[in-house]
Amino acid sequence: ISVISISLALVLLMTPVALHRAWFERGVKAAVIRVSTRLARVGMLLLAVGLLASILMVLGLVLPWPVGIVVTATVGVSILWFWLLLPVLGSPRLPRRYEVSAPGEPE
């Protein structure tokens, strides 16, 4: 599970780079952002699954099983906090002077 999840995560997380290079000059910036966001969300989910499966597998071999579960759960909670809750709960609204517009967009 871990190798397949991490491999698929890598594919999904790198796809926006290819999309940006191929689509950006076509004037479909909104589509690039929309598709890239979806790919990143699924890629991060697969990366978390693969990472947690790998941690549990390795620690289950070298440490007592309950210790491996506690460490894996701790990493899982950290992933949940830093990848999901912090971005949602901690996203400040920047004053207008700090917003960045793309070239060609009105400021």
Summary of the structure (lengths in Angstrom):
residues: 107
radius of gyration: 18.5
end to end distance: 46.7
largest distance: 59.4
contacts: 252
relative contact order: 0.11
helix: 81%
strand: 0%
